[in-house]
Amino acid sequence: MTTTEELNRAHIIAQALPYMQRYDNRTVVVKYGGHAMGDPELGKAFARDITLLRQSGVQPVVVHGGGPQIGSMLTRLGIVSEFQGGLRVTDKATVEIVEMVLAGSINKEIVQTINAEGGRAVGLCGKDGNMVTAEKLRRTSIDPDSNIEKVIDLGFVGEPATVNPTVLKLVLKEDLIPVIAPVAPGVDGETYNVNADTFAGAIAGSLNAKRLLFLTDVPGVLDKEGKLIKQLTVARAKELINDGTISGGMIPKVETCFEALEQGVEGVVILNGKVPHAVLLELFTDGGAGTLIRP
């Protein structure tokens, strides 16, 4: 860590003192995205910040993605991916690689980095302790030629059906930091790849989390002039979707925020994970670092 980084972090911590009580002994779920975790130095800074949260009395839970890393491994193995509606079609061979990368190499790398920075992290996935049970994701699309709705078969892509947070509560009680890969068993006994955003929302809801943070590669929700919108209610966010202010890939991200709020999360934040100490800036400074969405 450079001297500048040390000074920046010390400044954030000094500012943090009035805000720490707000999150004392409360759960904060952080979704750590595949693009946000591409830089090793940012990865170390993230690990330090997660460790500091735990040491400050916060109960952090990390849910991670890994789309770029999965794509890289599939390419190395000569497995060609097909995408439907923006989602990877996951056959039997692909889901085995997905589980190997997510619950294996990525998960353990994050755990090791947090532990190296003084934390006590433990790696988990949805299979552990029957934490998450998934069901096959159903998607439809309109055929442009016939205008007939058809079902898209995404293979072993799932969505959370049930969440049992017992194992997570036990881990948190022991002052450990759970790091969770979004792989889960299905009610049919198969293994399913679950979208990490959706998975994180379900986990946060089951724990009645104070905050769910989505670390992305954008600052948050922007207005039509490109300026960051600091706070939104669900009603206002829906208005911005309808008038086109929120568009493209931000729409499903914001809709995932709605779902998490419906499940009991107090507030959901979209912020740029490539900004050093983004998590600390969001939780422990007056201005925050991203867009906070509330009910």
C-alpha positions in Angstrom: 0.0 0.0 0.0 1.4 3.4 -1.0 1.8 6.3 1.3 -1.0 8.1 -0.5 -3.3 5.1 0.0 -2.3 5.0 3.7 -3.2 8.6 4.1 -6.5 8.2 2.2 -7.5 5.2 4.3 -6.6 7.0 7.6 -8.7 10.0 6.5 -11.7 7.7 5.8 -11.3 6.0 9.2 -11.1 9.3 11.0 -14.3 10.4 9.3 -15.9 7.0 10.0 -16.2 7.2 13.8 -19.6 8.9 13.8 -21.0 6.4 11.4 -19.6 3.1 12.8 -22.4 2.8 15.5 -25.0 2.9 12.7 -23.6 -0.5 11.4 -22.5 -2.0 14.7 -23.4 -5.7 14.8 -25.4 -5.3 11.6 -24.9 -7.3 8.4 -23.6 -5.8 5.2 -23.6 -8.0 2.1 -21.1 -7.0 -0.6 -21.5 -8.4 -4.1 -18.0 -8.4 -5.5 -18.2 -8.4 -9.3 -16.1 -10.2 -11.8 -14.9 -6.9 -13.4 -14.4 -5.1 -10.1 -12.0 -7.8 -8.9 -9.7 -7.8 -11.9 -7.0 -5.7 -10.4 -4.7 -7.5 -7.8 -3.9 -4.2 -5.9 -7.6 -3.3 -5.8 -8.3 -6.8 -4.6 -5.9 -6.4 -1.7 -7.4 -3.0 -0.8 -10.9 -4.6 -0.9 -9.7 -7.4 1.4 -8.2 -4.8 3.9 -11.5 -2.9 3.9 -13.6 -6.0 4.5 -11.3 -6.9 7.3 -11.6 -3.4 8.8 -15.4 -3.7 8.7 -15.3 -6.9 10.7 -12.9 -5.3 13.2 -15.2 -2.3 13.5 -18.2 -4.4 14.6 -19.8 -4.8 11.2 -20.7 -8.3 9.9 -19.6 -8.4 6.3 -20.7 -11.1 3.9 -19.1 -11.3 0.5 -20.9 -12.8 -2.5 -18.7 -12.9 -5.6 -19.2 -13.3 -9.3 -16.6 -14.4 -11.9 -18.0 -14.2 -15.4 -14.8 -13.0 -17.1 -12.8 -15.7 -15.3 -15.3 -18.4 -16.3 -15.1 -17.2 -19.9 -11.3 -17.3 -19.8 -11.3 -20.9 -18.5 -13.9 -22.1 -21.0 -11.8 -20.6 -23.8 -8.7 -22.3 -22.5 -10.6 -25.6 -22.5 -12.0 -25.0 -26.0 -15.6 -24.9 -24.8 -17.6 -22.4 -26.9 -20.3 -20.4 -24.9 -23.6 -19.5 -26.3 -25.6 -16.5 -24.9 -29.3 -16.1 -24.9 -30.9 -12.9 -23.6 -27.5 -11.9 -22.1 -27.2 -15.1 -20.1 -24.7 -17.9 -20.7 -26.3 -21.1 -21.8 -24.9 -23.6 -19.3 -24.8 -27.3 -20.3 -23.5 -30.1 -18.2 -19.9 -29.7 -19.1 -20.1 -25.9 -18.7 -21.7 -26.0 -15.2 -18.8 -28.3 -14.0 -16.3 -25.6 -15.1 -18.4 -22.9 -13.6 -18.5 -24.7 -10.2 -14.7 -25.4 -10.4 -13.9 -21.7 -11.1 -16.5 -20.0 -8.8 -16.5 -22.3 -5.8 -12.8 -23.3 -6.3 -10.1 -21.0 -7.6 -11.9 -17.6 -7.3 -13.5 -18.3 -4.0 -10.3 -19.5 -2.4 -8.3 -16.7 -3.9 -10.6 -14.1 -2.2 -10.5 -16.0 1.1 -6.7 -16.2 1.0 -6.4 -12.4 0.2 -8.7 -11.5 3.1 -6.8 -13.8 5.5 -3.5 -12.3 4.3 -4.8 -8.9 5.3 -5.6 -9.9 8.8 -9.2 -11.2 8.4 -10.6 -14.6 9.1 -12.6 -15.6 6.0 -14.1 -18.9 5.1 -15.2 -20.0 1.6 -18.7 -21.3 1.0 -21.2 -21.9 -1.8 -24.9 -22.4 -1.9 -24.5 -26.1 -1.4 -23.0 -25.7 2.1 -25.4 -26.4 4.9 -28.3 -26.4 2.3 -27.8 -22.6 2.3 -29.5 -22.0 -1.1 -31.7 -24.2 -3.1 -32.2 -23.2 -6.7 -34.7 -23.8 -9.4 -34.3 -23.7 -13.1 -34.5 -20.2 -14.5 -37.3 -19.8 -16.9 -37.0 -17.1 -19.7 -39.1 -16.4 -22.7 -38.6 -14.3 -25.8 -40.7 -13.2 -28.8 -39.7 -14.7 -32.1 -39.3 -11.6 -34.5 -40.5 -13.6 -37.5 -43.6 -15.3 -36.1 -44.3 -12.9 -33.1 -44.8 -16.0 -31.0 -43.4 -16.2 -27.5 -41.0 -19.1 -27.1 -39.2 -20.6 -24.0 -35.4 -20.1 -23.9 -33.6 -23.1 -22.4 -30.6 -21.8 -20.6 -29.6 -25.3 -19.3 -28.2 -25.3 -15.7 -28.9 -21.7 -15.0 -30.9 -21.2 -11.8 -32.4 -18.7 -9.5 -32.8 -18.9 -5.7 -35.9 -20.9 -4.6 -35.2 -21.1 -0.8 -32.5 -19.7 1.5 -31.6 -21.2 4.8 -29.2 -18.8 6.6 -28.4 -21.1 9.5 -24.8 -21.8 8.5 -24.2 -18.2 7.7 -25.4 -17.1 11.2 -23.1 -19.7 12.8 -20.2 -18.4 10.8 -20.9 -14.8 11.6 -21.3 -15.7 15.3 -17.7 -16.9 15.3 -16.4 -13.6 13.9 -15.6 -15.2 10.6 -16.2 -13.5 7.2 -18.3 -15.7 4.8 -17.2 -15.6 1.1 -19.9 -17.2 -1.0 -19.9 -18.5 -4.6 -23.2 -18.4 -6.3 -23.5 -22.1 -7.1 -26.4 -24.0 -5.6 -28.1 -27.4 -5.8 -31.5 -27.7 -7.5 -34.6 -29.4 -6.1 -34.0 -31.9 -8.9 -30.5 -32.7 -7.5 -28.6 -31.0 -10.3 -26.1 -28.1 -9.8 -27.1 -24.7 -11.0 -25.2 -21.5 -11.8 -27.0 -18.6 -10.2 -26.6 -14.9 -11.2 -24.4 -13.4 -8.5 -26.5 -10.2 -8.1 -29.7 -12.3 -7.6 -27.9 -14.6 -5.3 -26.5 -11.7 -3.2 -30.0 -10.2 -3.0 -31.5 -13.5 -1.7 -28.7 -13.9 0.9 -29.1 -10.2 2.1 -32.8 -10.7 2.4 -32.5 -13.8 4.5 -30.1 -12.0 6.9 -32.2 -8.8 7.1 -29.1 -7.0 6.0 -28.6 -3.3 6.8 -27.0 -2.8 3.4 -26.4 -4.7 0.2 -23.6 -3.2 -1.9 -23.3 -4.0 -5.6 -19.7 -3.3 -6.6 -19.7 -2.7 -10.4 -17.6 -0.8 -12.9 -19.8 2.3 -13.0 -20.3 5.0 -10.4 -24.0 4.2 -9.8 -27.2 5.5 -11.4 -26.6 8.6 -13.5 -29.1 11.3 -14.5 -29.5 12.5 -18.1 -26.6 14.9 -17.7 -24.3 12.0 -16.6 -24.2 13.1 -13.0 -24.4 10.6 -10.1 -27.8 10.3 -8.4 -27.0 9.9 -4.7 -30.4 8.5 -3.5 -33.5 7.1 -5.0 -36.8 5.6 -3.8 -38.2 2.6 -5.6 -41.0 4.7 -7.0 -38.6 7.4 -8.3 -36.3 4.7 -9.8 -39.3 3.2 -11.7 -40.1 6.7 -13.1 -36.5 7.0 -14.3 -36.8 3.6 -16.0 -40.0 4.6 -17.7 -38.6 8.0 -19.0 -35.4 6.4 -20.3 -32.9 7.9 -17.8 -32.2 4.4 -16.4 -31.5 2.2 -19.5 -29.6 -0.7 -20.9 -27.7 -2.9 -18.5 -28.5 -0.7 -15.5 -32.2 -1.7 -15.7 -31.7 -5.3 -14.5 -29.3 -4.1 -11.9 -31.8 -1.7 -10.4 -34.6 -4.3 -10.7 -32.4 -6.6 -8.6 -32.2 -3.8 -6.0 -36.1 -3.8 -5.9 -36.2 -7.5 -5.3 -33.7 -7.3 -2.5 -35.6 -4.5 -0.8 -38.8 -6.6 -1.1 -37.0 -9.4 0.7 -36.2 -7.2 3.7 -32.9 -5.4 2.9 -32.9 -1.9 4.4 -31.0 -0.2 1.6 -29.2 -1.3 -1.6 -26.3 0.6 -3.1 -24.8 0.5 -6.6 -21.2 1.8 -6.7 -17.9 1.6 -8.5 -15.8 -1.2 -7.1 -12.7 0.1 -9.0 -12.6 3.1 -6.7 -10.1 2.5 -3.9 -11.9 2.0 -0.5 -15.3 2.3 -2.2 -16.9 0.2 0.5 -15.5 2.3 3.3 -16.5 5.5 1.5 -20.0 4.4 1.1 -20.6 3.2 4.7 -18.4 5.6 6.7 -18.7 9.0 5.0 -21.6 11.4 4.9 -21.8 11.6 1.1 -21.4 7.9 0.3 -19.9 6.7 -2.9 -22.7 5.4 -5.1 -26.5 5.4 -5.5 -28.5 4.3 -2.5 -31.9 2.9 -3.3 -34.5 2.7 -0.5 -38.1 1.4 -0.4 
